[in-house]
Amino acid sequence: MSVHQAGTTSSVERVDLTPMPSEVPQVQELGTTSAPLKSAAFFIGAYCKEYNEDFMLCKNESREPGHCLKEGRRVTRCAQDL
């Protein structure tokens, strides 16, 4: 016979308070939702092509999440400039 138990998941938002490494350049987030980003994706892709290509090449080199932080920050800065 099986017994149903209530889930133990929490709805509390989790935030990692670990600071970024000093070698990763600081950049502000874009502060927008996915809808404006998706509508501007064509223009961001054309304007930031070199940075996007560097980021994708880096992501193909390594599956480690922290490996491409610098390249990702460059893409974010480029999108902010647009």
N, CA, C and O atoms as a GROMACS GRO file, in nm:
protein
  328
    1MET      N    1   0.084  -0.117   0.000
    1MET     CA    2   0.000   0.000   0.000
    1MET      C    3   0.089   0.125   0.000
    1MET      O    4   0.184   0.133   0.078
    2SER      N    5   0.060   0.221  -0.087
    2SER     CA    6   0.140   0.343  -0.095
    2SER      C    7   0.076   0.455  -0.015
    2SER      O    8  -0.046   0.461   0.003
    3VAL      N    9   0.161   0.543   0.033
    3VAL     CA   10   0.115   0.656   0.113
    3VAL      C   11   0.162   0.784   0.044
    3VAL      O   12   0.279   0.794   0.007
    4HIS      N   13   0.073   0.879   0.028
    4HIS     CA   14   0.108   1.008  -0.034
    4HIS      C   15   0.166   1.102   0.072
    4HIS      O   16   0.107   1.119   0.179
    5GLN      N   17   0.279   1.161   0.041
    5GLN     CA   18   0.340   1.258   0.132
    5GLN      C   19   0.350   1.392   0.061
    5GLN      O   20   0.375   1.398  -0.059
    6ALA      N   21   0.332   1.497   0.134
    6ALA     CA   22   0.343   1.632   0.078
    6ALA      C   23   0.487   1.658   0.034
    6ALA      O   24   0.580   1.609   0.097
    7GLY      N   25   0.504   1.736  -0.071
    7GLY     CA   26   0.638   1.771  -0.119
    7GLY      C   27   0.713   1.856  -0.019
    7GLY      O   28   0.654   1.925   0.064
    8THR      N   29   0.844   1.849  -0.028
    8THR     CA   30   0.928   1.924   0.066
    8THR      C   31   1.001   2.039  -0.003
    8THR      O   32   1.096   2.094   0.053
    9THR      N   33   0.957   2.075  -0.122
    9THR     CA   34   1.024   2.185  -0.191
    9THR      C   35   0.980   2.318  -0.133
    9THR      O   36   0.871   2.331  -0.078
   10SER      N   37   1.066   2.414  -0.144
   10SER     CA   38   1.040   2.547  -0.089
   10SER      C   39   1.022   2.646  -0.202
   10SER      O   40   1.083   2.632  -0.308
   11SER      N   41   0.940   2.746  -0.180
   11SER     CA   42   0.919   2.850  -0.281
   11SER      C   43   1.011   2.970  -0.258
   11SER      O   44   0.994   3.074  -0.320
   12VAL      N   45   1.107   2.955  -0.167
   12VAL     CA   46   1.199   3.063  -0.137
   12VAL      C   47   1.301   3.075  -0.250
   12VAL      O   48   1.359   2.976  -0.293
   13GLU      N   49   1.322   3.197  -0.297
   13GLU     CA   50   1.420   3.220  -0.404
   13GLU      C   51   1.561   3.203  -0.349
   13GLU      O   52   1.593   3.252  -0.241
   14ARG      N   53   1.644   3.133  -0.424
   14ARG     CA   54   1.780   3.108  -0.380
   14ARG      C   55   1.875   3.198  -0.459
   14ARG      O   56   1.868   3.208  -0.581
   15VAL      N   57   1.964   3.265  -0.386
   15VAL     CA   58   2.059   3.357  -0.447
   15VAL      C   59   2.198   3.318  -0.402
   15VAL      O   60   2.223   3.301  -0.283
   16ASP      N   61   2.289   3.303  -0.498
   16ASP     CA   62   2.428   3.271  -0.466
   16ASP      C   63   2.499   3.402  -0.432
   16ASP      O   64   2.513   3.489  -0.518
   17LEU      N   65   2.545   3.415  -0.309
   17LEU     CA   66   2.610   3.538  -0.263
   17LEU      C   67   2.760   3.537  -0.285
   17LEU      O   68   2.829   3.630  -0.244
   18THR      N   69   2.812   3.432  -0.348
   18THR     CA   70   2.955   3.424  -0.375
   18THR      C   71   2.993   3.532  -0.476
   18THR      O   72   2.932   3.540  -0.582
   19PRO      N   73   3.092   3.616  -0.445
   19PRO     CA   74   3.130   3.721  -0.540
   19PRO      C   75   3.197   3.662  -0.664
   19PRO      O   76   3.257   3.555  -0.660
   20MET      N   77   3.185   3.735  -0.774
   20MET     CA   78   3.249   3.693  -0.898
   20MET      C   79   3.400   3.703  -0.882
   20MET      O   80   3.448   3.787  -0.805
   21PRO      N   81   3.476   3.619  -0.953
   21PRO     CA   82   3.622   3.630  -0.947
   21PRO      C   83   3.668   3.768  -0.997
   21PRO      O   84   3.602   3.829  -1.081
   22SER      N   85   3.779   3.815  -0.945
   22SER     CA   86   3.827   3.950  -0.980
   22SER      C   87   3.869   3.961  -1.126
   22SER      O   88   3.869   4.070  -1.182
   23GLU      N   89   3.906   3.849  -1.189
   23GLU     CA   90   3.950   3.856  -1.329
   23GLU      C   91   3.832   3.867  -1.426
   23GLU      O   92   3.854   3.891  -1.545
   24VAL      N   93   3.710   3.849  -1.378
   24VAL     CA   94   3.592   3.863  -1.464
   24VAL      C   95   3.548   4.009  -1.459
   24VAL      O   96   3.519   4.061  -1.351
   25PRO      N   97   3.542   4.076  -1.574
   25PRO     CA   98   3.504   4.217  -1.574
   25PRO      C   99   3.361   4.238  -1.525
   25PRO      O  100   3.272   4.159  -1.556
   26GLN      N  101   3.341   4.344  -1.447
   26GLN     CA  102   3.208   4.376  -1.396
   26GLN      C  103   3.124   4.438  -1.507
   26GLN      O  104   3.173   4.520  -1.584
   27VAL      N  105   2.999   4.398  -1.514
   27VAL     CA  106   2.907   4.453  -1.613
   27VAL      C  107   2.766   4.447  -1.554
   27VAL      O  108   2.730   4.350  -1.488
   28GLN      N  109   2.687   4.550  -1.580
   28GLN     CA  110   2.549   4.552  -1.534
   28GLN      C  111   2.466   4.462  -1.624
   28GLN      O  112   2.492   4.451  -1.744
   29GLU      N  113   2.367   4.397  -1.566
   29GLU     CA  114   2.276   4.314  -1.646
   29GLU      C  115   2.187   4.406  -1.730
   29GLU      O  116   2.173   4.524  -1.700
   30LEU      N  117   2.128   4.350  -1.836
   30LEU     CA  118   2.045   4.431  -1.924
   30LEU      C  119   1.917   4.476  -1.856
   30LEU      O  120   1.863   4.581  -1.889
   31GLY      N  121   1.868   4.399  -1.762
   31GLY     CA  122   1.749   4.439  -1.687
   31GLY      C  123   1.622   4.437  -1.768
   31GLY      O  124   1.534   4.521  -1.749
   32THR      N  125   1.610   4.342  -1.859
   32THR     CA  126   1.490   4.331  -1.940
   32THR      C  127   1.443   4.186  -1.943
   32THR      O  128   1.520   4.095  -1.911
   33THR      N  129   1.320   4.166  -1.982
   33THR     CA  130   1.265   4.031  -1.989
   33THR      C  131   1.300   3.968  -2.124
   33THR      O  132   1.363   4.031  -2.208
   34SER      N  133   1.258   3.844  -2.142
   34SER     CA  134   1.294   3.773  -2.264
   34SER      C  135   1.224   3.828  -2.388
   34SER      O  136   1.279   3.819  -2.498
   35ALA      N  137   1.104   3.884  -2.375
   35ALA     CA  138   1.030   3.932  -2.492
   35ALA      C  139   1.105   4.042  -2.568
   35ALA      O  140   1.120   4.030  -2.690
   36PRO      N  141   1.153   4.148  -2.503
   36PRO     CA  142   1.229   4.248  -2.578
   36PRO      C  143   1.360   4.193  -2.632
   36PRO      O  144   1.404   4.232  -2.741
   37LEU      N  145   1.423   4.102  -2.558
   37LEU     CA  146   1.548   4.044  -2.607
   37LEU      C  147   1.524   3.960  -2.732
   37LEU      O  148   1.602   3.965  -2.826
   38LYS      N  149   1.415   3.883  -2.732
   38LYS     CA  150   1.384   3.802  -2.850
   38LYS      C  151   1.349   3.889  -2.969
   38LYS      O  152   1.386   3.857  -3.082
   39SER      N  153   1.278   3.998  -2.946
   39SER     CA  154   1.242   4.085  -3.058
   39SER      C  155   1.364   4.159  -3.114
   39SER      O  156   1.366   4.194  -3.232
   40ALA      N  157   1.464   4.183  -3.031
   40ALA     CA  158   1.585   4.253  -3.076
   40ALA      C  159   1.698   4.157  -3.112
   40ALA      O  160   1.807   4.202  -3.145
   41ALA      N  161   1.673   4.027  -3.105
   41ALA     CA  162   1.780   3.928  -3.125
   41ALA      C  163   1.848   3.942  -3.260
   41ALA      O  164   1.970   3.927  -3.269
   42PHE      N  165   1.773   3.971  -3.366
   42PHE     CA  166   1.832   3.986  -3.498
   42PHE      C  167   1.934   4.100  -3.499
   42PHE      O  168   2.043   4.086  -3.555
   43PHE      N  169   1.898   4.212  -3.439
   43PHE     CA  170   1.986   4.329  -3.436
   43PHE      C  171   2.105   4.309  -3.343
   43PHE      O  172   2.217   4.348  -3.375
   44ILE      N  173   2.080   4.248  -3.228
   44ILE     CA  174   2.189   4.219  -3.134
   44ILE      C  175   2.287   4.122  -3.198
   44ILE      O  176   2.409   4.138  -3.186
   45GLY      N  177   2.234   4.020  -3.267
   45GLY     CA  178   2.320   3.923  -3.333
   45GLY      C  179   2.410   3.984  -3.439
   45GLY      O  180   2.527   3.949  -3.450
   46ALA      N  181   2.355   4.077  -3.516
   46ALA     CA  182   2.434   4.142  -3.621
   46ALA      C  183   2.536   4.239  -3.561
   46ALA      O  184   2.650   4.245  -3.605
   47TYR      N  185   2.493   4.315  -3.461
   47TYR     CA  186   2.579   4.416  -3.400
   47TYR      C  187   2.693   4.354  -3.319
   47TYR      O  188   2.804   4.407  -3.316
   48CYS      N  189   2.666   4.242  -3.254
   48CYS     CA  190   2.763   4.179  -3.162
   48CYS      C  191   2.816   4.047  -3.218
   48CYS      O  192   2.851   3.957  -3.142
   49LYS      N  193   2.823   4.035  -3.349
   49LYS     CA  194   2.859   3.909  -3.412
   49LYS      C  195   2.993   3.853  -3.364
   49LYS      O  196   3.001   3.735  -3.330
   50GLU      N  197   3.096   3.935  -3.359
   50GLU     CA  198   3.229   3.886  -3.320
   50GLU      C  199   3.229   3.834  -3.177
   50GLU      O  200   3.287   3.729  -3.148
   51TYR      N  201   3.164   3.908  -3.087
   51TYR     CA  202   3.159   3.867  -2.947
   51TYR      C  203   3.077   3.739  -2.930
   51TYR      O  204   3.113   3.651  -2.852
   52ASN      N  205   2.966   3.730  -3.004
   52ASN     CA  206   2.883   3.609  -2.998
   52ASN      C  207   2.959   3.488  -3.048
   52ASN      O  208   2.950   3.380  -2.990
   53GLU      N  209   3.034   3.505  -3.157
   53GLU     CA  210   3.111   3.393  -3.211
   53GLU      C  211   3.219   3.348  -3.114
   53GLU      O  212   3.240   3.228  -3.096
   54ASP      N  213   3.289   3.443  -3.052
   54ASP     CA  214   3.389   3.407  -2.951
   54ASP      C  215   3.326   3.330  -2.836
   54ASP      O  216   3.382   3.231  -2.789
   55PHE      N  217   3.209   3.376  -2.791
   55PHE     CA  218   3.140   3.310  -2.681
   55PHE      C  219   3.100   3.167  -2.719
   55PHE      O  220   3.120   3.075  -2.640
   56MET      N  221   3.046   3.149  -2.838
   56MET     CA  222   3.003   3.016  -2.880
   56MET      C  223   3.122   2.922  -2.900
   56MET      O  224   3.112   2.804  -2.867
   57LEU      N  225   3.233   2.973  -2.952
   57LEU     CA  226   3.353   2.890  -2.964
   57LEU      C  227   3.403   2.847  -2.827
   57LEU      O  228   3.444   2.733  -2.808
   58CYS      N  229   3.399   2.938  -2.733
   58CYS     CA  230   3.441   2.907  -2.596
   58CYS      C  231   3.350   2.801  -2.536
   58CYS      O  232   3.397   2.707  -2.472
   59LYS      N  233   3.218   2.815  -2.555
   59LYS     CA  234   3.123   2.718  -2.500
   59LYS      C  235   3.144   2.580  -2.562
   59LYS      O  236   3.122   2.479  -2.495
   60ASN      N  237   3.186   2.574  -2.688
   60ASN     CA  238   3.213   2.445  -2.752
   60ASN      C  239   3.341   2.382  -2.700
   60ASN      O  240   3.355   2.260  -2.706
   61GLU      N  241   3.434   2.462  -2.650
   61GLU     CA  242   3.560   2.410  -2.597
   61GLU      C  243   3.542   2.339  -2.464
   61GLU      O  244   3.605   2.236  -2.439
   62SER      N  245   3.456   2.392  -2.379
   62SER     CA  246   3.444   2.339  -2.244
   62SER      C  247   3.300   2.339  -2.198
   62SER      O  248   3.224   2.431  -2.228
   63ARG      N  249   3.261   2.235  -2.124
   63ARG     CA  250   3.127   2.227  -2.068
   63ARG      C  251   3.121   2.289  -1.928
   63ARG      O  252   3.014   2.294  -1.867
   64GLU      N  253   3.235   2.336  -1.876
   64GLU     CA  254   3.239   2.396  -1.743
   64GLU      C  255   3.169   2.532  -1.747
   64GLU      O  256   3.201   2.615  -1.832
   65PRO      N  257   3.073   2.557  -1.657
   65PRO     CA  258   2.996   2.682  -1.662
   65PRO      C  259   3.080   2.808  -1.646
   65PRO      O  260   3.050   2.909  -1.709
   66GLY      N  261   3.184   2.805  -1.565
   66GLY     CA  262   3.263   2.925  -1.541
   66GLY      C  263   3.371   2.951  -1.643
   66GLY      O  264   3.440   3.052  -1.634
   67HIS      N  265   3.386   2.863  -1.739
   67HIS     CA  266   3.496   2.875  -1.835
   67HIS      C  267   3.482   2.998  -1.925
   67HIS      O  268   3.583   3.055  -1.965
   68CYS      N  269   3.362   3.038  -1.958
   68CYS     CA  270   3.340   3.144  -2.057
   68CYS      C  271   3.277   3.270  -1.998
   68CYS      O  272   3.206   3.342  -2.068
   69LEU      N  273   3.302   3.298  -1.871
   69LEU     CA  274   3.242   3.416  -1.808
   69LEU      C  275   3.287   3.546  -1.874
   69LEU      O  276   3.207   3.637  -1.893
   70LYS      N  277   3.415   3.555  -1.907
   70LYS     CA  278   3.465   3.679  -1.969
   70LYS      C  279   3.398   3.704  -2.104
   70LYS      O  280   3.356   3.816  -2.133
   71GLU      N  281   3.387   3.599  -2.185
   71GLU     CA  282   3.325   3.614  -2.316
   71GLU      C  283   3.177   3.650  -2.302
   71GLU      O  284   3.125   3.730  -2.379
   72GLY      N  285   3.110   3.589  -2.205
   72GLY     CA  286   2.969   3.620  -2.182
   72GLY      C  287   2.949   3.764  -2.138
   72GLY      O  288   2.852   3.828  -2.179
   73ARG      N  289   3.039   3.815  -2.056
   73ARG     CA  290   3.030   3.955  -2.013
   73ARG      C  291   3.053   4.049  -2.131
   73ARG      O  292   2.991   4.155  -2.138
   74ARG      N  293   3.140   4.010  -2.222
   74ARG     CA  294   3.162   4.095  -2.341
   74ARG      C  295   3.036   4.103  -2.427
   74ARG      O  296   3.003   4.209  -2.480
   75VAL      N  297   2.967   3.990  -2.440
   75VAL     CA  298   2.842   3.990  -2.517
   75VAL      C  299   2.739   4.080  -2.449
   75VAL      O  300   2.669   4.156  -2.517
   76THR      N  301   2.729   4.074  -2.317
   76THR     CA  302   2.634   4.158  -2.244
   76THR      C  303   2.668   4.305  -2.261
   76THR      O  304   2.578   4.387  -2.283
   77ARG      N  305   2.796   4.340  -2.251
   77ARG     CA  306   2.836   4.480  -2.270
   77ARG      C  307   2.804   4.529  -2.410
   77ARG      O  308   2.760   4.643  -2.428
   78CYS      N  309   2.825   4.443  -2.509
   78CYS     CA  310   2.795   4.480  -2.647
   78CYS      C  311   2.645   4.505  -2.664
   78CYS      O  312   2.605   4.600  -2.730
   79ALA      N  313   2.563   4.420  -2.605
   79ALA     CA  314   2.417   4.439  -2.615
   79ALA      C  315   2.375   4.567  -2.545
   79ALA      O  316   2.280   4.633  -2.589
   80GLN      N  317   2.443   4.604  -2.438
   80GLN     CA  318   2.412   4.730  -2.370
   80GLN      C  319   2.446   4.849  -2.459
   80GLN      O  320   2.375   4.950  -2.458
   81ASP      N  321   2.555   4.839  -2.535
   81ASP     CA  322   2.595   4.948  -2.624
   81ASP      C  323   2.493   4.971  -2.735
   81ASP      O  324   2.476   5.083  -2.783
   82LEU      N  325   2.426   4.864  -2.775
   82LEU     CA  326   2.327   4.875  -2.882
   82LEU      C  327   2.207   4.952  -2.830
   82LEU      O  328   2.111   4.973  -2.904
   0.00000   0.00000   0.00000
